[in-house]
């Protein structure tokens, strides 16, 4: 999942920098560079937030801890990526339809699997010194 998010961040940075054309994203509905910059800024912030939350979840799993707020956000990501997959079905660009659809479906599935990684109280590591 970290790899996919890293690639997505790089992709959105390349679009923001106008190295890649912006007509291949947002279902081909962007009408100007200014509009693209607004949408891409939101996209970069959202993807960065997702990455931060998943890093926190990874650290919690390593420490055998749970956090319902982090899990809540990951459930939101599951739904977010699922809706994004549906949105990709209406894309005008075939690349966004196929690649974007597969990526968002994969992200939704992976977030679902990640949020399922919870620690039962019996599995928690004992405190040091006990």
JODA-V98921 format. One record per helix or strand of 3 or more residues. SS is the DSSP state (helix for helix, strand for strand). FROM is the first residue (numbers start at 1). LEN is the number of residues. Records with the same first field share a line. If there is no record, write none. Layout:
SS->FROM-LEN  FROM-LEN
This chain:
helix->2-15  22-3  26-3  33-30  68-21  94-22  121-3
